[in-house]
Amino acid sequence: MNDYAAIVQKNIESHGFHVTFVAGSKSPPFCYSTGIFQSFSIPEVFISSLPPNLSHELITQYVNRHAKTGPPLNERVKAIDERFDYYLIPVPLQRLREHVLASLRYYGDRPFECVQLIYPDPMLLFPGEPGYNYDQEIFGKFPLDLA
């Protein structure tokens, strides 16, 4: 774990953040950032059920797009450079404690915030829309009337 913490620290120093991908055996895979809150003063990002390269791409685009203005929460974000529209929903840290271990270790007692990036299914439908079909685990509150 100390070796991984050193990699996380090095990536934060070099790029402003680190991305951790966890392959799921009993639950969907997930990905999350560490260092964005400290480096850019915007929440860390959590993404469920996407492959590592796409997750890393989305997190990088999130930083590039929202670092200066802050992320819009609970509203549809129209794709500019991204592959698709998405939502950013706040997630209470206690809901992610079992998932964001590198971030918890990095921040220690310092507080940080986290959002979950909610993306559409292959038919570009969001959770709550008729016909939505994807194995995306949602940890924050995503009201059905947002979509």
N, C-alpha and C positions, 0 to 999 in steps of 0.2 A: 504494500500500500504506500510506503514511503517513496518508492520509485515512481508510482503513478502520481502522487502529489507533486513530485518534482517536475514531471511532464506537464501537469496542469499549470503550475507556477510559470514554467518557461513559456508556454503558449500564451498565457495572459500577459506576460511581459513583452512578448514579441508581437502579438496580434490584438491584444485587448480582451481576449476571451479564449476559452477552451470548450470543445464540444465532446461530450461523453455519449457513446451509443451503447445500449444494453440490449442484447438479443434475448427475447423471452422464450422460456421453455413452457411455462404454464400460463403466461399472460402475453399480450402483444408486446413486441419490442418497443423501445422508447429511446428518446434522445433528449439531452438537455445541455444548456450552456452553464458555464461558470466564469465569472469575471465581468460580465456585461454590466451588472448593477454598479460595480465599483468603477469600471473604466469609462462608462458612457452615461451613468445616472438614469438608466432605464431598466425595467425588470428583466431578470433572467427569463429564458424561454424553455418551455417543455413541449415536446412533440411526441405523440403516440402513434405507433403503427406505420411509420414510413421508413424506407431504407436509409442507411447511413449517409450516402452521398447527397440525396435529396434533402434530408434533414439539415445537413451542414450548409447546403446552399441556401435553404430558407432562413436559417439563423443568421447567416452572413448578410442576406438581403434585409432582414429585420433590422440589424444594426445599421447598415448603410442608409436605410430609409427613415428610421425613427430616432436615431441618436440625437439629432438636433431639435426635433419638435416634440418628442415623446410619442409613444404609441397610442392610437385611438383604441379605447376599450369598448367592448360589447357592441361594435358596429362593423359592418362589412367593409373590409379594406379592398378596394379595387386593385387588381394586378397592374403593375407598371412594368417592372422587370421580372416579376415573379411569374410562375407558370399558371397560377390561378388565384382567384379572390380568396380571402381568408378572414377569419375573426381572431381577435386577441381577447381572451377572457382572463380576468384575475383568478388566481388559484391560491387559496390559503396554504401557507407553507406546511401546516400540519397534515394536509392531504397528500403531500409529496415526500414526506420525511423518509419513507422507505425507498424512494426512488432517486433522490438527488444527493447521494452520499458524498460525491466529490465536492459539491457546492457547500454542503454542511461542514465538511472538513475545512475547506478553504476559508469560509467566512467565520467559522468558530462562533463566538458570541455576538458578532456583529450582525445586525439585522439586514435582510435583503428581501426583495420582492420577486415574484415570479408570475408570468402569464403563460397560458397554454395557447398555442397556435392551433386553431380549428380549421381544417381544410375540407373541401368537398370530396365526395366519392368520385369514381371514374365517370359518372354521368353528370358531374358538377352540381350534385344535390348536397345540401347541408343537413346535419342532424335536425330532425323535426320536420323536414320536408317530405311529402309523400314519395315513397319509392327509395328513400335514402338507404344505402346498403354498403357499409364499410365497418371494419372491426377497429374503430377508433375509440379508445377508452378516454372518457372526458372526466376530469377531476374538478373543474370549476363549474359554476352555474352557467349553463348555456340555454337560456329560455327559448322555447319553441318559436316564439313570435319574432325572434331576431332575424331569422332567415328570410 
